[in-house]
Amino acid sequence: MLDLIWAILTFPFRAIGWVVGLCGRMVGLAIGFALMVLGVAVCANGWLPVGIPLFAIGLLLTLRALG
C-alpha cells in the first residue's frame, strides 16, 4: 500500500524527468544530423580535413542520442 502511494506521489516528477530527457535526446539528434549534413557538404566542396571530423562528430552525437 505504501508503495502504491509513493508511486502515485512521485509520478509527476518522473514524467517531467522523462519529458526533459526525451527533449534532450531530440535536440542531440537534430544537432548531430545537422553536423553530418554539414560535414558531407564541406567534404563535397573539397575541404576534407574539416568535413571528415564534422561528419564523425555528428555521427557520434546522433548515435549517442539514439542509443
Backbone bond lengths (Angstrom), bond angles and torsions (degrees), N, CA, C in turn:
res aa  C-N    CA-C-N  psi(-1)  N-CA   C-N-CA  omega(-1)  CA-C   N-CA-C  phi
1 M - - - 1.449 - - 1.537 110.98 -
2 L 1.316 115.29 -41.33 1.456 119.44 178.55 1.532 110.93 -65.96
3 D 1.324 115.95 -35.55 1.471 119.65 177.22 1.528 111.55 -63.81
4 L 1.311 117.10 -39.20 1.463 120.94 179.26 1.529 110.90 -65.33
5 I 1.320 116.56 -43.89 1.463 120.05 178.77 1.526 110.15 -63.58
6 W 1.337 116.57 -42.90 1.463 120.75 179.37 1.529 110.65 -63.03
7 A 1.318 117.81 -41.32 1.464 121.53 179.00 1.527 111.18 -63.94
8 I 1.313 116.97 -39.74 1.470 120.68 179.73 1.534 110.43 -69.10
9 L 1.323 117.60 -39.91 1.459 120.47 -178.55 1.530 112.59 -70.44
10 T 1.313 117.35 -33.83 1.464 119.83 -176.68 1.525 113.58 -92.34
11 F 1.316 117.94 -5.51 1.461 120.18 -177.55 1.535 113.71 -58.64
12 P 1.343 120.01 -45.58 1.473 118.38 -179.56 1.530 112.87 -60.08
13 F 1.320 117.34 -37.73 1.458 120.43 -179.85 1.528 111.03 -70.14
14 R 1.330 116.42 -38.95 1.463 119.38 177.01 1.524 111.02 -67.55
15 A 1.331 117.43 -35.98 1.465 120.95 178.79 1.531 110.82 -67.34
16 I 1.330 116.88 -41.24 1.466 120.41 177.64 1.526 110.02 -63.60
17 G 1.323 116.65 -42.72 1.464 120.30 177.66 1.515 112.18 -62.08
18 W 1.326 116.68 -38.42 1.461 120.59 179.01 1.532 110.72 -66.71
19 V 1.317 117.45 -41.57 1.472 121.62 179.97 1.528 110.61 -66.74
20 V 1.326 117.53 -41.51 1.467 120.66 178.53 1.530 109.82 -64.15
21 G 1.325 117.33 -41.96 1.461 120.54 177.57 1.519 112.28 -63.16
22 L 1.326 116.40 -40.38 1.465 120.70 178.43 1.522 111.36 -65.33
23 C 1.339 116.82 -41.69 1.471 119.92 177.92 1.526 111.10 -63.80
24 G 1.320 116.83 -39.45 1.462 120.34 177.32 1.514 112.04 -63.29
25 R 1.317 116.63 -41.01 1.466 119.68 177.72 1.528 111.63 -65.04
26 M 1.325 117.15 -39.52 1.461 119.93 -179.60 1.530 111.19 -67.98
27 V 1.322 117.27 -38.39 1.466 120.28 176.90 1.523 109.85 -65.50
28 G 1.324 117.35 -42.89 1.464 120.81 177.17 1.511 112.07 -62.22
29 L 1.319 116.73 -38.99 1.463 121.27 177.78 1.526 111.11 -65.06
30 A 1.321 117.49 -43.01 1.466 120.90 -179.59 1.533 111.38 -66.75
31 I 1.323 116.92 -43.17 1.468 119.57 179.27 1.518 110.76 -66.62
32 G 1.333 117.04 -41.33 1.459 120.52 178.54 1.513 112.24 -62.79
33 F 1.326 116.84 -42.71 1.462 120.32 178.37 1.522 110.88 -64.77
34 A 1.334 116.53 -40.92 1.468 119.70 178.76 1.526 111.05 -63.93
35 L 1.334 117.47 -39.25 1.461 119.88 177.97 1.526 111.46 -67.07
36 M 1.330 117.23 -36.16 1.467 119.70 177.04 1.524 110.67 -64.54
37 V 1.312 117.61 -44.25 1.464 121.52 179.07 1.523 110.13 -64.29
38 L 1.316 117.10 -43.65 1.461 121.00 178.42 1.525 111.02 -63.01
39 G 1.325 116.77 -40.30 1.462 120.38 178.69 1.514 112.59 -63.55
40 V 1.330 117.41 -41.30 1.468 120.61 177.92 1.526 110.19 -67.35
41 A 1.328 117.45 -39.80 1.464 120.32 179.43 1.534 110.97 -65.20
42 V 1.313 116.89 -39.93 1.466 120.10 179.10 1.530 110.06 -69.11
43 C 1.338 117.34 -37.23 1.474 120.42 176.92 1.528 110.63 -64.59
44 A 1.323 116.53 -38.45 1.463 119.73 -179.95 1.525 111.00 -68.06
45 N 1.318 116.49 -24.51 1.458 120.97 178.86 1.525 111.65 -80.71
46 G 1.315 116.95 -13.13 1.451 120.08 176.96 1.515 115.24 106.15
47 W 1.307 118.55 3.74 1.455 121.36 179.03 1.525 109.46 -98.87
48 L 1.319 116.45 70.19 1.459 121.30 -176.30 1.530 114.08 -61.25
49 P 1.334 120.08 -39.93 1.473 118.16 -179.80 1.529 114.06 -63.68
50 V 1.315 117.54 -20.61 1.465 120.71 177.92 1.525 110.81 -96.15
51 G 1.311 117.36 -38.21 1.458 121.69 -174.21 1.513 114.56 -71.99
52 I 1.332 116.81 -39.37 1.464 119.44 -177.40 1.531 111.52 -65.86
53 P 1.341 120.02 -45.41 1.473 117.96 176.32 1.534 113.46 -64.48
54 L 1.339 117.43 -36.20 1.467 119.42 176.78 1.518 110.99 -61.50
55 F 1.325 116.23 -43.75 1.458 120.08 178.85 1.523 110.83 -64.37
56 A 1.326 117.03 -42.72 1.465 120.79 -178.63 1.530 111.62 -65.06
57 I 1.328 117.35 -41.89 1.462 120.75 178.49 1.534 110.10 -65.05
58 G 1.327 116.54 -42.89 1.461 120.34 176.96 1.507 112.42 -62.49
59 L 1.331 117.27 -40.18 1.458 121.09 178.99 1.525 110.87 -64.82
60 L 1.324 117.18 -44.80 1.461 120.56 179.17 1.525 111.45 -64.00
61 L 1.325 116.94 -40.71 1.466 120.27 179.10 1.530 110.88 -66.18
62 T 1.320 116.80 -39.89 1.461 120.45 178.56 1.517 111.31 -65.43
63 L 1.324 116.70 -45.01 1.460 119.78 179.28 1.524 111.75 -64.71
64 R 1.321 116.22 -36.55 1.473 120.12 177.60 1.531 110.26 -65.61
65 A 1.324 117.27 -38.41 1.459 120.41 -179.62 1.534 111.51 -71.12
66 L 1.303 117.26 -30.89 1.465 120.61 -178.48 1.536 112.58 -80.50
67 G 1.320 116.66 -30.28 1.464 117.59 -174.57 1.434 111.41 -124.41
